[in-house]
């Protein structure tokens, strides 16, 4: 998709979400579709000014949001969640939309991306989504029950010892190489299981447990 193309309105994203949810085996309420569609419309609009999601087609943006929702059932009730390197808000904002019982901290060190996260949290009135400027290595200890992460990069460096997680805290990583990640985290995190992402041949959510 050309970056010059007009942003897609929320109503069209709502239709894409409704269709895509069937392929992903998700049952979404009208309120969830409304929140997600307005989020995607804002993401589509803002990414023309700052690098939030690359030059993806609206269908691809929608798929990323639906992939994020596959992780929502893996989050314990009333959990404190931190979305590391949140960027454009994936997977943190979709999880916050679908799971109002949990609180999601959107951790992002870059100012323009943080501005977007603050804007979209206000626009959607997502009181359970809290943008936070910073990096994982500077977080207070034993504060969050679960961390989420996409665009892995150097995961051992990013996570360190995972001291920001509570004892036996969990880590959800959207990846195509869970076993490779597990080998880099030996001694700090243990791979418990993987959850396949529908409509993808390789993508999985790797569930790690802090040792």
N, C-alpha and C positions, 0 to 999 in steps of 0.2 A: 504493500500500500504506500502510495506517495505521502510524504509528510505534509504536502500542500492540500491534500484532500480534506473536505469539510469534516469536522468532528461529528460523530454519530450521536443523535439525541438519545436520551434515556429510554424512550419508548421503544426504539429499535433494539437497544441492548436487552430490554425486557423480553422481547420476542426471541432473541438469540439464547438467552438464559433458559427460557421455558423449553425450547427445543433441545438445547444441550443437556439439560438436567435429565431428560429421558435417556440419552445415550450414556450418561454417567451413573445412572441408577439412583439419582437423587430426587427426593420429594421436597420441593421448596414451597413455602407459604407465599401468598401474595405480598406480605410485608417484607419477606426476605428478598424476593425478586425485585421489589421496588427499591430497597436499600442498595442492593448489588448493582442494579441498572444505573442508579444515580452515581454511585461510586465509579463505575466504568466510564460513564459519560464524562465525569470530571477528569479521570485519568487520561482519557482520549483527548480531551481539550488541553490539558496542561502539558502533555508530552510533546506538543508542537513547539513549546518554548524551552523546556528543559528535558534532559535525558532521563526519562522515567521508565519507559518500556520498549524503546526502540521502535522501528518502523513495522510494527505488527499489524495485521489486518484485524478488524473488529472481532471476527470469529476467533482469532488466536487469543486476543485479550480475554474474551469470554471463556475460552477453554482454560486459561491460566487461573481465572477466578474459580471455575468449577473444580479444577485440580486441587486448589486450596481447600475447598469444602470437604474433600475426601478425608482430610485430616481432622475435621471438626469432631467426629465421634471419638477420636483418640484422646481428646482433652478431657481430663476429669472434671466433674461438676465443681463450679465455683473456684476453678484454678486461677492462679496468677501466672500469666503467660507472658513471655518476652519474645518478640519477633526481631531477631538480630539482623541488622543491615536491611531494614524494612524497605528502603527505596521508594517504590511506588505503592507500597502497602500490601504486597503479596508475600505470604498468605495471611498476614495479620488482620487486615481489614475484613476480608470475607469471613474469617472465623469470628471476629467480633460481631458482625452482622447476624450470623446464624446462631451464635451462642451468647445471648445477652447476659447469661449467668456468670460468664468468666470475664476477667479484666485483662486486656491485652496491651502491653507496653510496646510501642513501635519505636525501636531503637535505631537511630539514623545519625551518622556524624556529619553528613553534608547538608549545608544550609538550605539550598534550594529545594532539595527533596523533603527536608524537614518542614519547610514552609507548605509544601503540598499536603503532607500528612496532617498538619494542623488545620489547613483549610478544609480538607475533606471530612475530618472528624467533626468540625463545627457544622459543615453543610449538612451532614447526615445526622447530626445530633447524637453522635456515637459517644455517649458518656463513658462507655467501657473500653474505649480506645484512647490511649494516652501517649502522644508523641513525646519522645525523650531524645535530646541531643547527647551523643556519646558513643563510646565503643565498649565492646564486651569486657575488655581487660580492665576497664575502670569502674565496673559495676560493683555495688555493695554485695557482700556475701550473703548466701542463704536467703534470698529474697523471692525468687520465682520457683514455682513447681515444675514448669515446663518451658522449654525454648523451642522456637521454630526457626527454620533457616532454609532459604533457597539460594541458588547461585553460590555454591559452597566455597570456592576459592581454597585458601590454605586453612582448612578447618581446625587442625591442631593449634595453629597460632591464634586463630580467632577465639577459640573456646578456652584455651589454656587448660586449667584443671577443672573448669566449670564451677568455680567456687560461688558464682552468683546463683546457682541452683540449690534448692534445699536437699538434704540427704535423700538419696534414692530418687532425685528428680529425673525427669525424662527429657529427651531431645528428639524432635521430629525433623528429619532432613528429607527434602524432596530431591531425589537423585536418580541417576541411571546406574550407579555403581556402588551399591550398599556394602558389598564385601570389601571393596577397596577402601572405602571410608573406615570400615570396622578395623582394618589392619593398621590404619594410622592413629586410631584412638585407643589401642590396646593399653590396658592399665588405668585408663580414665573413664571410659564408657564401654558398655557391653551391648552388642547388637541383640535385641530381644526378638524382633520379628520384622517382616516387611509387609507392606500393604500395596498391592498393585493399583496403579492409576488407570481407570477405564479409558478406553479409546487411545491407549498408548502401548506400544510393544515393549518399551524398556523402562519407562518412568515408574518409580516406586516411592513410597514413603518409608524410610527406614526409621524404626523406633529404637532408640538407644536408651539405656538406663545408666545413670551415674553410679560408679562404683564407690 
